[in-house]
Amino acid sequence: MGDPESVVLLYSQYSEDCGQFIETANKYGVNYITPICVDNVKIRETISKTIKYVPTLLFIFKDGMVDTYQGEKAMLWLSSTIRPIQEQLENKERRERELREEQKFQIQQELMKRQKSRREEEEEEEEEKPIRKPKVLTKQSGFTAIDDEMDVTQPISPKKKSEKKVKREKD
């Protein structure tokens, strides 16, 4: 028989199955079907002897033969027709998701490298800074104090009482 010359969909606006059929066909690009609404009384009278359920697909061939898929059979035909399209879309979505994940991973790796490099630079800078040691001052009274502002290279020695006396006598 070969491929049909045309495919006609008989549907009702009041049928949920018909609404689902049309929505699914549109979503997956099955656009070679000619829809005909059967809600008109004259159309319904004409087809009521042969068509009992909607949605109904009529496959019309060049030789005049017609295959009819009614109700569930029409829904199964649509499912089998869109299955390859669904698989292609799912594969495409999976590839895009994997690509996004790979890009995200690469960005995270780059950020980690940069953070590590910054930490290493900061550590090098810390190593290069001179270490200032606090100076401990001791008074004869026994108290100690720490002075961070003093030059650690200059030793401080407490003056002895005898040095003070000598200095006073000179004055």
N, C-alpha and C positions, 0 to 999 in steps of 0.2 A: 504494500500500500504506500509506503513512504511517508513523507512529512505532510501534514495537513495543509491545505491551501489557506484556511483561516480557522481561528479558534474563537468561539463566542461564549461569553459568560452570561447566563441567565441568573439574575439576582433580585432580591427584594430589599428595599430600604429598611424593612421591619425585622429582618433576620440578622441576629448577632453573628452567625456563622458566615453570612455573606459579607458583613462588615469586616470581619477578621480576614476573610479570603482576599478582599480588595486591598486592605491595608498591607497585608503581607506581600501580595503581588507587586504593589507599588514600591514597597520598601526594598525589594530585591530586584527591581527593574524588569519584571515580567510584564512588558508593556505591549506585547503583540496580541493581547486578548481584547476582543471587542465586547464591551459590557452592554447588556440590554436589561433594563428594569422591567420586571413582570408585574409591577403593582397596578398597571392599567387594566381595567376590566376586560377590554377586548383582547389584549395579549393573553391574559390569563385564560380566557375561554378558549383561545386558539390552541394553547399548549397543554391544557389540563388533562387531555386524554393520554398524553405520552410523558409528561414531566410531572413527577410527584414531589420532588424535593429540590430545594435551592440551597446552596449554589449548584448550578448545573453547567457543565462544560460540554459544548458541542464542537467536535473536531470534524470539520467539513473538508473532504478530499476532492480532488479534481474530477474523479469519476462519479461524484454525486453521493458517495457513501458518507455516512455520518456515524461517528462513535459518540456515545453519550455517557458522561460520568456525572452521576447525581449524588448530592449530599456528601457523605463521608468519602466516597470514592473520588470526588472532585478535590476534597481537602488533601487526600493522600497523594493525588497526582501533583498538586502544588508543592507539597512537602518534598517529594522526590525531585521535582524540577528545581527547587531552590537549594537543595542540599549542596551541590557543588559550589554554588555562589556563596552559601553560608561558610563552607569550608575555606574558600578563598579569602573571605573577609576575616574569618577567625585567624587564619595563618598570617594575614597582613597585620592584624591587630597584635598578634603574639610577637611578630618580628619588630613592630614599632615599640612594644612594651620592653622587649629585650634590649633594643637599641637605647631606649631611655635609661634603662637600668645600667647599661654599660657606660653611658655618658655620665650618669650620676656617680658611678664608681670611680671613673677617671677624674672627675672634679674633686671628689673626696680625697683621692690619692694626691692630687696636686696641692690641695689645701694642707694636707698633712705634711708634705714635703716643705712647703713654705713655712709652716709653723715650726718644724724641726730646724730649718735653716735660721729662722729668727731667734730661736732659743740658743742655738750654737753661737750666733753673733753676739747675743747678750752675754753669754757665758765668757766669750773671748774678751768683750769689753770689761767685764767684771775682773777678769784676770789681769788686765793691763792697768787698772786703777791702782795707785799706791795705797797701801794699807796704813791707815793712821792708827797708831797705838795711843791709847790714853796715857797721860803722864800722871803718875802717882806722886803727890806732894806729901811730905811728912813734916809736921811741925814738932817742935820739941815737946809740946804738950801731949803728944801721942795721938792726935787726931790725924786722919788721912783724908785727902780729897782728890778727886780725879778731875783733871782739866783737859778737855778735848781740844782746846784752842792753843795750847802751848806747843812750841816746837820740840819734838821728841829728841832732836839731836843735841840739845843743850842740857847738860846735867844741872840739876839744882841741888845745892847742898845747904843745909840750914846753917845759919851763922851761929858761931859759938859766942858765949857770953864774954869771953876774953877779947874777941874781935870788936864787940860792941864797946867795951870799956876803952880799948885803945883808940877807937875812933872818937869817943867823947873827950878823952884827955887831949887829943890833938886840937879839938875845937876850942 
